[in-house]
Amino acid sequence: MTISLRRVAKLTAVTVGLALPAFTQTACEVHGCPDNRLCLFEGGNYSSHTYRFAVGDNDTWYQDNHWIGQGDNQVDNDTSSVVNNSNRWVTVYRDKDYESHSVCIEPGASVQNMSKFVISFAPNTTMDNKASSHEWGSTTAPANGKSNCSFTQNK
């Protein structure tokens, strides 16, 4: 019985393919933000201290949240950059209880500096150091729809 080289090559490829473990994607950090998290950073450019929320963990007021490892330093009104390392939209609001101006952040998008979102032209009226609450949306739209976003950040 003779076996052609072509047949041996096909059998070897099938055998090797079955022997290898299936590829699985591991969690991927973006700017130090773990997979499936919303990360708030005290400094611009994803610097300084951070605070992390799991997907679906809405927060009506950041008053009780403190920067990791920083004791009493509150997250409320002290966020300068944001990473949405998830597959869902998230809306960050200027005021507690999901009120006032908002930034709707697309899945996988990041905001290097919240000061790029200008609320008015009066001094110190950007979204920098103004975030007070957030709520998660779906994979296709922010919680209250895109028409309710003051600003939108795409990838």
Phi, psi and omega in degrees: 000129179247142178242128180289155177299324180298317180293319177299318179297317179296315180296320179296316180298317179294315180297314179297319179299324180284331183282336182281142178290153179292144179285130175234135181281134179268164178300142184237123177276143175238119182052037179081006179262119181297161178302144178061041179222153164257125180242128175257139180239138180293324181256161173292166179059031176060042184245174178068217186276161183227159172221137186239140175237138175285155177306133179087352180273085178288152179220121183279343179197123182284004184306323183269003180261141182233144179305138182304124178076014185240021175055247188270001180288111184284149174284328184305128179057036182215024182257129180246339176214156188219142173234127172255090182265061181216180177258016180236150174293150172222141178245125178257127185252151178290323184246165177296165177059031176060043182242166176073206184294151183217154173242116177268122187247119181298153175306131178080002182266160180226151175244110183292324178208119183295346181291348178288344179264101185270120180281314174208176183268007174288156180302143176058041180238052171252182177278357179294130181058036180234349185295134181228346180198165175207158172216145181277145173253206179262188177286343184247346183200153175298165184306316182252019180083154184295333182293342179266005179274130173289323180218154177231133176249118177258168178294000000 
